[in-house]
Structures are given as structure tokens and as C-alpha cells.
Amino acid sequence: MAIISTIRQRNAVFLLIAALALSSCAGAQRVDNANQFANEGVKFTRTLPAFYDEYFKLAINADSAALVTARELSGAAPERLQNELQKADDDLKRTGALVRGLTEHASLLGSYFAEIQRLTGEDVGQGVGSATAALVGEIGRVRSDFGGGSPLGVPVEKVAQPVGNFVVVALKNKALKRELEDHGETIDRELAVQEAILNKLGRSMVSDSEAWTSGALINPVYEQYRDKSQPLGTGWYRKRERYLTTSSAIGSAQQAEQAMKALRVAWQELAGGGPEGSTVTRLMGHVDATIAMINALKAN
């Protein structure tokens, strides 16, 4: 009996050691996931300004194509045409102001995630709490500046209101736990604002691209091809290549929204002791796809 008891004790000790080892590995994996998530948060939010630039360029090109078409079909006097151009310019200036606000908002989120990166790393620096508090205040101020009047039909101030469903569990990283308790829900709502606007911008980019390629590229290509009185120069080939390749790049415009959605999920999971490895993997895929789309648009 003594031998059996000894064996059972040894087995119990072995199982306890194995459980502790597994727990340690799981804890280390969660830390790795959190740090990798923070890296992707920095990478994505610092990529967004380039996305907004491409959106604004497409909006300008689409509007110009519409103006040219209206000018050719219209019998309006020069003064009326000038007034229509001025009105279109004023509308685009307001869009430009929105883009500048969104760019600053995204850049500040990037700086915030850089601080989260420090909190999830091995070496937690001093003064992280005061740095994040200042950043959160600036993020809210910038969002208030561009969020009035439901830009693009998005009720920004409503989306940014706390809803009380952001729960922080007992985390071993006390500094991170305090940060999430202080600012976690606020940042979640700021990410929700970006997600809602990216949804609208992605859809607008598709329609703007179609309008611009039709007016500035497709229609001239077909007109020149039908007109046999003039030879087709290299410009004809380039225009045709451009509208065929541009459309494929724009087909991924919703990737930015999907990346922001994955970023929010990972942020919420971080408060719950995560994020999961699969969540981080999805986030990385969407971020890389967004960057690839932006590079394809720049190439066009």
C-alpha cells in the first residue's frame, strides 16, 4: 500500500508540474499575442493616412470626370459653369478637411498603440499612464472636431458614446489592466468611429473609381477606337491598361474596414486576457491586404 501511495503522490506531483508548465506556456503565448497585436495596431493605424489620401484623390478625380461630362452636355453660359465648378471645389475642400481630421485621428491612435506596445512588452517604461491619458484626450478632441453633423452620413458622436459593455478581467500585467480600465472602452469607441467611416469610404471609393474610369479612361478609349480617322498612339494603350488594373485594386477597398473590425475584436479580447492567436492572424492578413491595396492604387 505504501508503494501505491508513493506512486500516486509522484503522479500527482508530475501532473501539477505539467499543469504549471502548460499554464506558463499559455501565459507566455498570451503575452506574445498581445505584443504582436499591439505591433499590428501601430502598423495599421499608421497606414490609414495613406488610405485616406487615396480616397481623397479618387473623390477629386471622380468629381472632375463628372464636371467634364456635364460641361460637354450642358448649354449653360460660362458664368454658370464657373459657379458650378466653384461649388464643387467648396464641397471637396470640406471633404479635404474631413480627411485631415481622420488622418490626425488615425495618427494619434497609432501613437496610442505604440504605448500599448510598451505595456505588452517585457520592459514597461515609466510614465506610460500619463502619456496615454494625454493621447486619449487629443484623440477625443480631434474626433469632436471632424465628427459634428454626421460626416458621410455616419453619426460619429453617437457611435463614440460609451455603451458599458467593455469588460476587463484580472490581468497579471497590472499596468495594462489599469490602462484598459481607464481608457479601454474609450479607445474601443474611437476604433468604432474609424470602422464606421471606413465602411462608407470603402463603398465611396468603389463608386468614385467607376465614375472616374468611365469618364476619364473608358469613354475616351472607346471613342478613339471607333474613330478610324486618327491612329491609336501609346496613350490609348496606357489608358486601357490603367482602367483594367485600377478596377482590380479598388475591389479590395473594404479591406481597411475589415482590418479595423479585426483590430477592435483583438482590443476587446486583450481586455479578456487575450487576444487569441487566430484573431491576431486574421488581423495581420487584413492589414497586409490593406497595405497591398494602397500600394496598387499608388502604382496606378
Secondary structure, DSSP 8 states (H G I E B T S, - for coil): -HHHHHHHHHHHHHHHHHHHHHHHHHHHHHHHHHHHHHHHHHHHHTTHHHHHHHHHHHHHHHHHHHHHHHHHH----HHHHHHHHHHHHHHHHHHHHHHHHHHHHHHHHHHHHHHHHHHHSSS--TTHHHHHHHHHHHHHHHHHHHHTT-GGG--HHHHTS--S-------S-HHHHHHHHHHHHHHHHHHHHHHHHHHHHHHHHHHHHHHHIIIIIIHHHHHHHH-TTS---HHHHHHHHHHHHHHHHHTTTTHHHHHHHHHHHHHHHHHTT---HHHHHHHHHHHHHHHHHHHHHHH-
